[in-house]
Amino acid sequence: MKSKIPDILIFSRLIIGFVIVYLSFIKVENYQTIAVVLLSIGLLTDIFDGIIARYLDVSTQKLRRLDSSVDQIFFISVGEATYIQCPVFFETNVYKISILAGAEALIYVVSFLKFRKEVATHSIGAKIWALLLFGTLVQVILECRSVVLFNLCFWVGLLTRAEIIAILLLLKTWTNDVPSVFHSIQLRKGKTIKKSKIFNS
């Protein structure tokens, strides 16, 4: 049963994303507070699913690929829910949001073209960006605006998407949990890379 905990955490994040969309759509009372709490729980499941999987020694490629796919659906769901509540923010920043979404889509295109698999690099930069995205979404949910934090999220997002593309282009074979470009170069040379039990499998 313990071995199923990572799967439960991953699928719970999927459910949380859909619940946030539904609550936004029906305009439930105290939506902002509820959404931030659920978003925070979703982030915690994202942090601990991998840690627990590595601790239980059940961190497989299949699980890491599932984790990445659910992450995408989760944040898209939260973004959609936030758009329902704060459309003006999205209209004001439509170009930057579109560029960021395009950059995110591009890494999947590159991965599918080269490896016929989705992205699951789980780089350190991507983890940092996820935290910035979380903070930006919380601010927009609560205030329907974000300037400094959103701009930081935008530029860090582009830089980390570029790094992930570089990692994919450098890898000879599909590999999950590649912390950085440096590590992808080491893998390309046939070397074994050292990974953290906390941050990488």
C-alpha positions as CSV (number, residue, x, y, z in Angstrom):
1,M,0.0,0.0,0.0
2,K,2.9,2.4,0.8
3,S,4.2,2.0,-2.7
4,K,0.9,3.6,-4.0
5,I,1.3,6.8,-2.0
6,P,3.2,8.7,-4.8
7,D,0.4,7.7,-7.3
8,I,-2.3,8.9,-4.9
9,L,-0.5,12.2,-4.5
10,I,-0.1,12.7,-8.2
11,F,-3.8,11.9,-9.0
12,S,-5.0,14.0,-6.0
13,R,-3.2,16.9,-7.7
14,L,-5.2,16.2,-10.9
15,I,-8.5,16.2,-8.9
16,I,-7.5,19.4,-7.1
17,G,-6.9,21.2,-10.4
18,F,-10.4,20.2,-11.7
19,V,-12.0,21.2,-8.3
20,I,-10.4,24.7,-8.5
21,V,-11.8,25.2,-12.0
22,Y,-15.3,24.0,-10.9
23,L,-15.3,26.3,-7.9
24,S,-14.2,29.2,-10.0
25,F,-16.9,28.5,-12.6
26,I,-19.8,28.4,-10.0
27,K,-18.3,31.4,-8.2
28,V,-18.4,29.8,-4.8
29,E,-18.3,32.1,-1.8
30,N,-14.8,32.7,-0.4
31,Y,-13.3,31.3,-3.6
32,Q,-10.0,33.2,-3.2
33,T,-9.2,31.6,0.1
34,I,-10.3,28.2,-0.9
35,A,-8.4,28.4,-4.2
36,V,-5.1,29.4,-2.5
37,V,-5.4,26.6,0.1
38,L,-6.1,24.0,-2.7
39,L,-3.3,25.4,-4.8
40,S,-0.9,25.2,-1.8
41,I,-2.0,21.6,-1.2
42,G,-1.5,20.8,-4.9
43,L,2.1,22.2,-4.7
44,L,2.8,20.1,-1.6
45,T,1.7,17.0,-3.4
46,D,4.0,17.9,-6.3
47,I,6.9,18.3,-3.9
48,F,6.4,15.2,-1.8
49,D,5.3,12.7,-4.5
50,G,8.8,12.5,-5.9
51,I,10.5,12.5,-2.5
52,I,8.3,9.7,-1.2
53,A,8.7,7.7,-4.4
54,R,12.5,7.9,-4.1
55,Y,12.4,7.1,-0.4
56,L,10.2,4.0,-1.1
57,D,12.4,3.1,-4.2
58,V,9.4,3.2,-6.6
59,S,10.5,6.2,-8.7
60,T,10.2,4.7,-12.2
61,Q,10.3,6.4,-15.6
62,K,6.5,5.8,-15.9
63,L,5.8,7.5,-12.6
64,R,8.1,10.5,-13.5
65,R,6.4,10.9,-16.9
66,L,3.0,10.7,-15.2
67,D,4.1,13.3,-12.7
68,S,5.2,15.7,-15.4
69,S,1.9,15.3,-17.4
70,V,-0.2,15.9,-14.3
71,D,1.8,19.0,-13.4
72,Q,0.9,20.5,-16.8
73,I,-2.8,19.7,-16.4
74,F,-2.8,21.0,-12.8
75,F,-1.3,24.4,-13.6
76,I,-3.3,24.8,-16.8
77,S,-6.4,24.1,-14.7
78,V,-5.5,26.7,-12.1
79,G,-4.7,29.2,-14.9
80,E,-8.1,28.6,-16.5
81,A,-9.8,29.1,-13.1
82,T,-7.8,32.3,-12.5
83,Y,-8.8,33.6,-15.9
84,I,-12.5,33.1,-15.1
85,Q,-12.0,35.2,-12.0
86,C,-9.6,37.8,-13.4
87,P,-9.9,38.1,-17.2
88,V,-8.5,41.6,-17.2
89,F,-5.1,40.4,-16.0
90,F,-4.9,37.9,-18.8
91,E,-6.0,40.4,-21.4
92,T,-3.4,42.9,-20.2
93,N,-0.6,40.4,-20.3
94,V,-1.9,38.3,-23.3
95,Y,1.4,38.6,-25.3
96,K,3.7,37.5,-22.5
97,I,1.4,34.7,-21.5
98,S,1.2,33.5,-25.1
99,I,5.0,33.6,-25.5
100,L,5.4,31.7,-22.2
101,A,2.8,29.1,-23.3
102,G,4.4,28.8,-26.7
103,A,7.8,28.2,-25.0
104,E,6.3,25.5,-22.8
105,A,4.7,23.9,-25.9
106,L,8.0,24.0,-27.7
107,I,9.8,21.8,-25.2
108,Y,7.1,19.2,-25.7
109,V,7.5,19.4,-29.5
110,V,11.3,19.0,-29.2
111,S,10.9,16.1,-26.8
112,F,8.4,14.3,-29.0
113,L,10.3,14.9,-32.2
114,K,13.5,13.6,-30.8
115,F,12.4,10.9,-28.3
116,R,8.7,10.2,-29.0
117,K,8.1,10.9,-25.3
118,E,7.0,13.8,-23.2
119,V,9.3,16.0,-21.1
120,A,10.3,14.7,-17.6
121,T,13.6,16.4,-17.0
122,H,12.5,17.9,-13.6
123,S,15.4,20.3,-13.8
124,I,16.3,22.5,-10.8
125,G,15.6,25.6,-12.8
126,A,12.1,24.2,-13.6
127,K,11.5,23.6,-9.9
128,I,12.4,27.2,-9.1
129,W,10.1,28.5,-11.9
130,A,7.3,26.3,-10.5
131,L,7.6,28.1,-7.2
132,L,7.6,31.5,-8.9
133,L,4.5,30.5,-10.9
134,F,2.8,29.4,-7.7
135,G,3.6,32.8,-6.1
136,T,2.3,34.6,-9.2
137,L,-0.9,32.6,-9.3
138,V,-1.5,33.2,-5.6
139,Q,-1.1,37.0,-6.1
140,V,-3.4,37.1,-9.1
141,I,-6.0,35.0,-7.3
142,L,-6.0,37.3,-4.4
143,E,-5.6,40.7,-6.1
144,C,-6.3,40.1,-9.8
145,R,-3.0,41.8,-10.6
146,S,0.7,41.1,-10.5
147,V,3.5,43.2,-12.0
148,V,6.9,42.6,-10.5
149,L,6.4,38.9,-9.6
150,F,4.7,38.2,-12.9
151,N,7.5,39.8,-14.9
152,L,10.1,37.8,-12.9
153,C,8.0,34.6,-13.5
154,F,7.9,35.4,-17.2
155,W,11.7,35.9,-17.7
156,V,12.7,33.0,-15.5
157,G,10.1,30.9,-17.3
158,L,11.7,31.7,-20.7
159,L,15.2,31.0,-19.4
160,T,14.2,27.7,-17.8
161,R,12.3,26.6,-20.9
162,A,15.4,27.4,-23.0
163,E,17.5,25.3,-20.6
164,I,15.2,22.4,-20.9
165,I,15.3,22.5,-24.7
166,A,19.2,22.6,-24.5
167,I,19.1,19.6,-22.1
168,L,16.8,17.7,-24.6
169,L,19.1,18.5,-27.6
170,L,22.2,17.4,-25.7
171,L,20.8,14.1,-24.4
172,K,21.5,11.1,-26.7
173,T,18.6,9.1,-25.2
174,W,15.5,10.1,-23.3
175,T,16.3,10.5,-19.6
176,N,14.2,11.7,-16.7
177,D,15.4,13.8,-13.8
178,V,18.3,15.8,-15.4
179,P,19.1,18.6,-13.0
180,S,20.8,21.0,-15.4
181,V,22.5,21.5,-18.8
182,F,25.8,20.6,-17.1
183,H,24.4,17.3,-16.1
184,S,23.1,16.6,-19.6
185,I,26.6,17.2,-20.9
186,Q,28.0,14.7,-18.5
187,L,25.4,12.2,-19.6
188,R,26.2,12.8,-23.2
189,K,29.9,12.0,-22.4
190,G,28.7,8.7,-20.9
191,K,29.4,9.7,-17.3
192,T,27.2,9.0,-14.3
193,I,25.7,12.0,-12.7
194,K,25.1,12.5,-9.0
195,K,21.5,13.2,-8.0
196,S,19.9,14.3,-4.8
197,K,17.5,12.0,-3.1
198,I,15.4,15.0,-2.2
199,F,15.3,16.7,-5.6
200,N,16.1,14.0,-8.2
201,S,15.7,10.3,-8.5
